[in-house]
């Protein structure tokens, strides 16, 4: 398969050959769904936490004497059936929401999403981006000349502070290292732009 190759000026330079094993596989929608659920579940934190009767402040004094009042026996005002008391079986911040998916299945879901994007014409390649200092305007002008309408995911082979800082202030643009390429970001962003070195590194990482 071939992907369009662009220069920093926005001019189309030609095409790049990419692996069919990565950009032209059958789309497995159910596998994509499971991969997204796994990623969202693994990012979920267990923040809810309640206190038992032993952790609630106060309640040290017995509300009334044991016998002779005609009322039920209570040893603490922090017992679970009283207002302000402890919670019996509430969350304690140790819930585990993580889900697992075999590595081969995760890879296939990633390739399915890339193939779907490539078939729609939403994946292209940039030969390089060169600026002496970070300039948001320079990056924004370049994006305006590329086939991008709404949002853009920029895939890098290695950290590039000039490019990352140039893109940070744009709300609909995200930069990501190819090592962390994931199914959620592929689906979230309309266009995927690989820098040419990142494309080669992706094939080395995911196909070996």
Residue pairs with C-beta under 8 A, 6 or more apart in sequence:
1 17
1 18
1 19
1 20
1 23
1 24
1 118
2 15
2 16
2 17
2 18
3 15
3 16
3 18
3 23
3 118
3 123
3 124
3 125
3 194
3 199
4 12
4 15
4 16
4 124
4 125
4 147
5 12
5 13
5 14
5 15
5 16
5 124
5 125
5 126
5 127
5 196
6 12
6 13
6 124
6 125
6 126
6 127
6 146
7 13
7 126
7 127
8 126
8 127
8 128
8 129
8 130
8 142
9 142
9 145
10 142
10 144
10 145
10 146
11 145
13 127
16 125
16 196
16 199
18 118
18 199
18 203
19 203
19 207
21 111
21 207
22 111
22 114
22 115
22 202
22 203
22 206
22 207
23 111
23 114
23 115
23 118
23 123
24 115
24 118
24 119
25 108
25 111
25 112
25 115
26 112
26 115
27 112
27 115
27 116
28 108
28 109
28 112
29 112
31 105
31 108
31 109
31 112
32 109
32 112
32 113
32 183
32 187
34 101
34 105
34 109
35 101
35 105
35 106
35 109
35 110
35 183
36 183
36 184
36 187
37 99
38 99
38 100
38 101
38 106
39 182
39 183
39 184
40 184
41 97
41 98
41 99
42 97
42 98
42 99
44 97
46 91
46 93
46 94
46 95
46 96
46 97
47 93
48 90
48 91
48 93
48 95
49 91
49 92
49 93
50 86
50 87
50 90
50 91
50 92
51 86
51 87
52 86
52 87
52 88
53 59
53 76
53 78
53 79
53 80
53 85
53 86
54 86
55 86
56 78
56 84
56 85
56 86
58 77
58 78
58 84
59 76
59 77
59 78
59 79
59 85
60 76
61 77
62 74
62 75
62 76
63 74
63 76
63 77
64 71
64 74
66 73
74 82
76 85
77 84
77 85
78 84
78 85
78 86
79 85
79 86
80 86
80 87
80 88
101 109
106 183
107 206
109 183
110 181
110 182
110 183
110 186
110 206
111 206
113 183
113 186
113 187
114 123
114 186
114 192
117 123
117 186
117 192
121 147
122 190
122 191
122 192
123 191
123 192
123 193
123 194
124 146
124 147
124 191
124 192
124 193
124 194
125 193
125 194
125 195
125 196
125 199
126 146
126 193
126 194
126 195
126 196
127 195
127 196
128 195
128 196
129 139
129 142
129 160
129 162
129 163
129 166
129 195
131 138
131 139
131 162
131 163
131 166
132 162
133 162
134 161
134 162
134 163
134 165
134 166
135 166
136 166
136 167
136 168
136 169
136 170
138 166
139 163
139 166
139 167
139 170
139 173
140 170
143 152
143 170
143 173
146 152
146 191
146 193
147 191
148 190
148 191
148 193
149 190
149 191
150 172
150 190
150 191
151 172
151 173
151 188
151 189
151 190
151 191
152 172
152 173
152 174
152 189
152 190
152 191
152 192
152 193
153 173
153 174
153 176
153 185
153 186
153 188
153 189
153 191
153 192
153 193
154 163
154 167
154 173
154 174
154 175
154 176
154 193
154 195
155 176
155 177
155 178
155 181
155 192
155 193
155 194
155 195
155 198
155 199
155 202
156 163
156 164
156 175
156 176
156 177
156 178
156 195
156 198
157 177
157 178
157 195
157 197
157 198
157 200
157 201
158 177
158 197
159 177
163 175
164 175
167 173
167 174
167 175
168 175
172 189
174 185
174 189
176 182
176 185
178 194
178 198
178 201
178 202
178 205
179 205
181 202
186 192
194 202
